[in-house]
Amino acid sequence: MNITTDKDGNLIITGEMKTIEDYSSIKSALGKVIAQGKTSVMIEIRDSMTITSSIIGLFTKSVHGDGLKISLKVYTERLHNLLEDLNLIAVFNVTKV
């Protein structure tokens, strides 16, 4: 997994998200967004077909605990369906590309 930031400050995640190191990298990236005083962030998940429960928990804490508005842009039907099954489409403002 790799995380980059575009010119608008959006986080772009490529590769599969499945290890504790991936969780730590995403947590660090979100921490930087929050430290910059931003109230919203767009996260593009380009390749991953799944998402770990720890990352879902991190996103949920960021939304409900830190007040960060997250908009997820997902590129795979499988990940979109998973988020839909978990009733997270509205929570994370998910759109399928």
Secondary structure as GFF3:
##gff-version 3
##sequence-region A 1 97
A	DSSP	beta_strand	2	5	.	.	.	ID=ss1
A	DSSP	beta_strand	11	14	.	.	.	ID=ss2
A	DSSP	alpha_helix	20	35	.	.	.	ID=ss3
A	DSSP	beta_strand	40	45	.	.	.	ID=ss4
A	DSSP	alpha_helix	53	64	.	.	.	ID=ss5
A	DSSP	beta_strand	69	74	.	.	.	ID=ss6
A	DSSP	alpha_helix	77	85	.	.	.	ID=ss7
A	DSSP	beta_strand	95	96	.	.	.	ID=ss8
###
